[in-house]
């Protein structure tokens, strides 16, 4: 099972919505939530950011379509 990182900040409504979007894909993805303060400061103004290693799959308002497209075709 593929493990992705979701970069979030505290008290972020957009991050909570993004996590809900990702959970709907959870049948084949393992997502770990990481805080921007834990070494992801470069994404501070872009959260939530979904990462596959160093590759950004989606950011801001997360879209299932964009996430799947980037997982499958890049």
Phi, psi and omega in degrees: 000132182287137177252127178244157176250133174251113181274125183225170170235166180288148177055043182248106181295322179297324178294319179296318178294321178297320178296321176298319178299315182292323180300330178291343176262003189296357179294332182226014180232141172251118184246125175255130178272128178235144179279143180301332180289346183269042176097012180242032184302333181297342180259010186309315183268008185239001185296150354285151178231127178260122185243141169245093190068240178263357184270128178278120178273324178191159178209161181075235177280105186286140182237130177302319181299313180296318181298310181296318179300314182289330176288320187274326191246005178229000000 
